[in-house]
Amino acid sequence: MMDYSMSERLVRQRLRDNKGRAYCADCMAKDLGRSPDELKAAIESLAVRERFMAAPCACGAPGLIYRW
């Protein structure tokens, strides 16, 4: 299993690089070649931070988006 801080770093970077696009753990994991379980906790943690907010993923699942 990937270290949590590495998972959070990957999620933050992916969201910043794709401003305006929401991701759920499953879709982000597919794009990054990771397990959704590795990224889910990081997504949930970032959802309460100032620069991030909950938004529906393109697949329809609850996701996260970077607010700029």
Sequence and secondary structure as in RCSB ss.txt:
>XXXX:A:sequence
MMDYSMSERLVRQRLRDNKGRAYCADCMAKDLGRSPDELKAAIESLAVRERFMAAPCACGAPGLIYRW
>XXXX:A:secstr
   HHHHHHHHHHHHHHTTT  B HHHHHHHHT  HHHHHHHHHHHTTSTTEEEEE TTSSEEEEE  
